[in-house]
Amino acid sequence: MLCLRNIYAFALRRCQFRTLSSDTLLSQLNSCTTEDQVFDLVGKNKAKLSEKHVGSAISLLWKFQKEKSQLLRNIDYVKNHSQFLTLRILAENKIEFMDNDLLVDTLYNVLRFTVEAHDSLVEELVMEAWRRLERFSLPTLSKFAMCLNEQQIYASPLTGKIADIVNVNLDSIQDTRVLSVLMINISGVISQSFRERLIQKAELLLETVNFIHFNHARRMVQFLRNVRRTYRPLLEKCNKVFLENPSQLDLENISLILGLYQSLQFNNTEFRLVIKQKLTETIDDCNNPMSFTKLFAALGPMAGPEVRERLIATALLMVEEFNCHQALVVVETMEEMECRNSHLIQKIASLLHKYLDKYKPVELAKITQALVLLHCQNAELYTKLRRLVVGYLQVNVIPSDISMLTRVLSMLPSSQVDEVVINRVDAILPQCNLSDLNAFATALVRWVRHDQSHQQSTSGPGAKLLQKLSNCGHQRLQKASDMDLLLEELRYISGEWFEEILVEETMNTCQRLIDQITWMNVLEFSSFFVKTNYRSTPLLDRIASVAVQHISKIHPSGTYTILLPFTIMNYDPPQSEEFFETCIQHFSSHLGCFEPHLLVLLGYSLAVAEYFPPALINAIFNVDFLAKLDAQLETLPDSLNWRVRLRLMELNRAVCLECPEFQIPWFHERYCQQMQRKGNGSTNTAQQQIHRMLGEILGGSQYAKVSVLTPYYYGIDFECILDKNKKPLPYMDQSIVLADLVQWGPDIQLLGKKGLPPGAQRIAVEFLDSKAFCKNSYHLKGDTAMKKRHLEILGYQVVQIPHFEWNSMELSSKDAWMEYLKKNIFETN
């Protein structure tokens, strides 16, 4: 009986549908060309409208909006129209009659008109869709998932159910649009294994589908950002799609993609050069605050000096027109550009002061950091910032927010730590991760030191809280049981407190979890490990072992990250040759996938370890490559630009000294002279002591030179010359610096402008401070060992004076120091 009743009800609905669809309303709707025509038709035919008419009318209204420019759209007019309310009421009453596609299309179109998520129509549409979820086609499912995302339903059971359906049907998806939409909308509820399956599927479709839409590739990059996975093969394929669609690279898309790339720490030279050219060409067209702000943020950090000046000049003319969001974007970009235009800094600070009450806590944090780093002088602004930050601190309950606010509060001018802050931090400690604890400690260290400068007690509340923070950090590390979660907490940790208090316990924890270092996380672990400057041979051996076993699963560019801790810390793992050769072989056939700057850094890193792969060296010291490198460096931040140029010089020097058979010319003479003029030449107390004592030991100041520059521009602390009988020889003219002389090697040595007597030997005396060693070891770091190697090639006998020997209890008197210097200079073979 129940079955018959259901059949009868279904028949009635079908009959109703056929009757209403046979009239002329649908064709009349499709003939409408304006919103008012649609509303007029709806108003005259309310009683005749079927679910299909209602859905078509709402869809048509949105179609009219899409055809208009952003400035001409009248969404509020449509949303507030009485006949639109009629359509919403009719739609809600006819939900059960809608087919699956119409149901989801209606929800999608209603949301386009900013109807709230708590509106009864939206709620009913979502609930009905949930009931039908498993009957949806994959395109309909993807559109529904997008609707949930727009309502900020990211991690609900409903989203989880969609993820389950996608998991079951993943192999059958062949549409990049469907896949990319589903990827970003279920990214918050997927497991690591499912994440990898989605990435592999996306990569497969990008390889096999003939045409990939620009937006589909953009969503895939967005997915990687959402799951915080820098998977280079997929990123490179998506980047290729962007470059193949230059017409799509407008200001909006460029801004979005740059933000995604920055989050993923992904860089592509060709992309940056293309968009730099495009953005530069649009400067004159960006004549309103909205477009100029996007242009300033995208182009400013990569622009050359002339374009930067144009942007700053335009910003000065337009600054008064910026709204609160635009002012925030501009000041953040100024920080990134390291802007020093005091007039613009002053004007943007005044504008921010006006808008200060409108900003959220995270925005106040960004503003504070930017203004402090820009050296802005505005006491009134800082006072108000402090009041607002303290106010948010008092009411906030989220540990990450409290740590952020505490950190920025410590950056503001303040005489002492606020008791409100101490109590707030103390109350939240049990809920904090290592990153939060580090932020608190960094802030408190600043305050405690400030208190000490005013002769206040170090046993005050700030110092006591620091001790509690240390205890919490140790306890959290001791309880850690998952390497991936630990790396997540350690990702952005740095600073003195971590290095002094937690680094040893962190290394112990990593050794306890050593079996959890796999090819999936070895790059992230290696990046973190380098920052610690802590020489743990078991962990280094594990990195090497994982790399050798799974090198084929690691992106070729990842070999730089793998090799870095070994070259920096001057460590050869067991089967060292196999390890280095495996890495070299892996990247040698993929040199084209490296960014130019990364190839230089890789070459230098290997040179430190005394490896000079011919394919790599010839690829770098090539006119075309160097031109490409120069073009790329113009788009990079100043600090990275400076580092890469320095590493190229050091690699050039290493190749000239250690591999003359490559016949690579030395082409950094001019660069080194410029660097020499910028140097400060300061000396520390120990170096001053050594200088005085060398004069006494050698028989006078004329027997030693200070701050000597060798050929190839190595700087050494002191130089002296001993004859074949170990007697010091005087310098003929102390005003002559070695850099002005012709280059010499072990067979052609000069004394002043005259050659050395037969059997004479140059001695280089170097004081090695803590930077020359790993944190927990007296083992020389790689760059210091390479310098010693190169000085010996240049004909020096190198005497190294480690800081821990010079400052030891054993050498606590002048006589002991003098004896130490004599032994090292005169008795060393």
C-alpha positions, 0 to 999 in steps of 0.5 A: 500500500505504501509503495502504491502511494509513493508511485501515485505521488511521483506520478502527480509530480510528473504530471504537474511538471509536464503541464507547467512546462508545456506553457509559454512562461519558460520561453518568455523568461528566456526572452527577457533582457533585463532584471525588470522584465524578469520581475515583471513576468514573475509578478504577473504569473506567481501562481503559474510558476513551477520549480523550473520557472523559479530556478530559471528566473534566478539563474537569469538574474545572475546571468545579467549580473555576470555580463556587467562589469564589477562597477555596474553590477546592481546586486543589492537592487536585485536582492532587495526587490520584492519579486526576488523575495517572491522567487525565494519564497516560491523556491523554498516551497518547491524544493522537493520538486527540484531535480538534483542539478536545479537544486544545486544551481538554485543554491549557487545562484542565490548565494551569488546575491549574498543571501545569508547562510542562515536564510531559511531558503539556503538552509533548506536547500543545503539540507535537501542536497545533503539528503540527496548527496550520494545521487549527485553527479560529480559535476553537481557534487563539485558545485555543491561543495563550492557553495558550502565553501562560500558559506565557510563550511570547511570541516563539517560532517557534510564536507567529510561525506563529500570527501568520502564520495570523492575518495571512492570515485576519484579514478573516474574523474576526468574533468580538471574543473570538477577535480580542482573545485573538489580539491580546494573544497575538501582540503580541510578534511582529508588524510595525508594519503588521500591528499597525495592521491589527489595530487597524483590525480591532478598531475595525471590530468595535467599531463593527459588532458589536451587543454587546461583552463587557467582557473583549474590550474589556479585552484590546484595551486590553491589546494597545495596552499591549503594543505601546505604542501609544496609539491614542485612537479604539480606546481611546475605544471600549473605554472606552465599553464599560467605561462601558456595563457598570458592573456589571463594574467591580469592584475587580479590573477597575478596578485592571487598567484603571487600570494599563493607562490609566496605561501608555498615558497615557490619561485619561477624566474620565467613567470616573474619576468613575464608578470614584471613586464606586464605589470610595468606596462600597466602602471599608467592605467592603474589610476585608482586606489583599488588597482594601484594598491594591487599593482604596488603590492605585486610589482613593488618588491621586484621592481628596479630603482626607477620603477620603484621611484615611480610607484612611490611617487604615485603612492604619495599622490594617492595616499589620502584616497586609500581605504583601511585595507589598501593602507594596510597592503601598502605599508606591508609592501613598503616593509617588503621593499625596505622603503626609506622614503620618509615622506611616504612613511610619515603619510601612511602612518598618519593614515593608519592612525586614522583607521586604527580602530577598524583593524582586527588583531592580526592586522594590528600585528602586521601594521606594528611590525611594518612600522617598526621595521620602517623605523617610523617615528610616531609616538602617538600612533605607537601609544594607540597601537599599544592600547588596542593590542593590550585590549585585545590581549585581555579578551582573546582566548586563542593561544596563537593570537595571544602569542602574536599580540604579545610578540608585537607588543614587545616591539613597541616602545615600552618601559616595562612589561605589563602585568596584564600581559604576564597574567594572560600569558601565564594563564594560556601556557598549558594550551601553547605549542612550541611556536607560541612558547617561542613567541612569548619567550622572544617578547619576554627576553626583550622586556627583561633586558629592558628592565635590567637596563634600568637596574630592575630585579631579574627575579621579577614576574617576567624572569619567572615566566621565562623559566616557566616557559622553558619548563613547558617547552621541555615538557612538550618536547618530551611528550612529542610522539609524531615527527610531522606534528613536531616539524609543524610546530618547529617550522617558524621557530628561531631566535636566541631563546630556542637556541639557548634553551630548547635546541638540545632537547629538540635534538634529543626528541628528534633522535627519539623519533628518528625512524619517522624521518622519511622521504616525505618529510626529509626535506622539511626536516633538513631545512629545520636541522640547518637552522639549529646549527647543531651537529647531530651525527645520528640525524645526519646519517638518517638524512643521508640514508633516506636520501640514498634509498629514496632519491628517485622520489625526491624532486631534483631541486630538493637535493640542495636542501638534502646536501646543505646540512652536510656541507655547512656542518662539514660532515661526511656520513658513512658511505659518504662518496655514495651519498654525494654521488647519488645526489649529484647523479640525481640532479645532473640530468635535471639541471633545467628544472632548477631556478638559476639562483638555486643552481648557484647555491647548489654549486657553492654548497658542493664546492664547500664539500670539495665536489665540482661536478663538471655538468653543474660547473659548465652549466653555471659558468655559461654566458647564457646562464649568467644572463638569465641569472642577472635577469632573475636577480632583478626580481628577487628581494635585496637580501637574497640577491646579495647572498646569491651574488656572494655565493657566485663569487665564492664558487668562482673563486673555488673553481679557479683555485681548486679546479684550474683544469676547467679554465673558468676565468676569475671575473669578480675582481670589480665585485670584490673591490666594491664589497671591500669598500663597503666593509667595516673592518672592525675587530673584536677584543681578542683580535686586538689582544693577538695583534699586540702580542704578535708585535711583541713576539715578532719584534715589532709592528713592522713584522705583521700586517693586519686585515690583509686581503689575499688574491681572490679577496680572502680577508685574513686577520694577520699575516707575517713572513718567516724565513727558512730559519723561522725568523720573522721578516719585516714588511718594506712598506706597510702602506702597500696592501696585497690587493694592489699587487699582482696575483701570486701563488705558491711559486710566485710570492711577493714581499711588498714589491719584492719576491720572498727569499728562498725558503720563506713562508707566509703565515696567516693567523686567523682568530675563529669565533663561535660562528666558525663552529657548530653549536655543540661541537669544536668541529670546523664548519664547512666554509671555514675549512674551505677557506683554510684549504684555499689559503694553503693553495695560495701558499699560506701556512694557516694558524687558526686560533679557536675562541674556546682555546684563546678564552679557556682557563688554561690561557688566562694570563698574558704569558700563557697567550704569548706561549700559545702564539709562539708554539702555533706560529714557530713550531707548526710545520 
